[in-house]
Amino acid sequence: MDVRAGQVHRRSDPPYAGTKHLVGAAQGSVGGAIMTLLGVPNALLWAVVMALSSLLPAVGTGIVWVPVAIYLFATADMWHGLIMTASGLLVIGSVDNVLRPILIGRETNIPDFVVLVTTLGGLAAFGFNGLLIGPVAAAIFITVWSLIGSANSPSYQ
């Protein structure tokens, strides 16, 4: 493979390939800790299920924490149900929003700010698919820009 083609391929590989498992493990750990503090039975099992379900697009960890919150409401534990709902919406979901841009930037050698802006811009422009399209488009642009710059330098020829 040509060196230039290898650079484009390395930078434009879906940046979520290695990070989605780490983010899932983090979300499962946070969710498991919250469920343990709230006294949910078998919290470790639900933490593992939450980590695995975080790989599913759109529904993700909600498959686990929403039924757990409903269970807590149904068992007349209103405060614990409210805490589970709030932490599911605010804490568990935020783990993904905070960790993913950091990990993607580290894998692709793109600055964190660029990853954050392109992720948010992709989300605004393309919806859920923009979470992938934005950073990949930025990676391709940066790579092509650097290749054009190196192709025009006297040392390349």
C-alpha positions, -999 to +999 in steps of 0.1 A: +000+000+000+012+035-008+024+055+022-001+082+015-030+058+011-020+042+044-021+076+062-056+083+048-068+048+059-053+050+094-068+084+101-102+077+085-108+043+101-139+046+122-124+062+153-150+044+175-135+010+168-114+008+200-131+034+221-166+021+222-156-008+245-138+015+269-168+039+270-191+009+275-170-003+304-170+031+319-208+035+315-214+000+330-191+008+359-208+041+367-243+026+363-233-004+384-220+018+412-252+039+412-273+007+413-252-007+441-257+025+461-294+024+455-296-012+467-307-027+433-305-065+434-278-081+412-263-047+404-231-063+391-251-083+365-270-052+354-237-033+352-223-059+328-256-058+307-254-020+307-218-021+294-228-045+266-260-026+258-240+007+254-228-007+221-263-005+207-270+027+188-298+050+200-311+029+229-278+020+246-277+020+284-314+031+286-323-005+280-310-012+315-315+019+336-350+027+325-365-006+336-344-004+369-359+031+375-394+017+368-387-012+392-377+013+419-408+033+413-430+002+414-415-010+447-427+023+463-391+036+465-399+070+449-366+087+458-344+059+446-364+059+413-359+096+409-322+093+417-319+064+391-337+084+365-317+116+370-284+097+371-293+077+340-301+109+321-274+131+335-245+110+347-245+077+327-252+094+294-226+121+301-199+095+304-202+088+267-203+125+258-171+132+278-150+102+272-156+095+235-142+128+221-111+124+244-104+088+233-111+095+196-087+124+196-060+103+212-064+075+186-065+097+155-039+123+167-065+150+162-067+177+189-095+173+214-111+206+205-113+196+168-129+162+177-154+179+200-164+206+174-166+181+145-187+157+166-211+184+176-212+198+141-217+163+126-245+157+151-262+190+142-258+185+104-265+148+101-283+137+133-271+106+150-250+095+120-231+127+124-214+113+155-193+093+131-194+114+100-181+146+116-148+132+131-142+110+100-146+140+077-122+160+099-096+132+099-098+129+061-095+167+056-065+169+079-048+140+063-054+152+027-043+187+037-010+174+051-005+151+021-010+181-003+014+201+018+041+174+017+035+167-020+043+203-028+075+204-007+108+202-025+119+172-004+090+150-017+100+151-053 
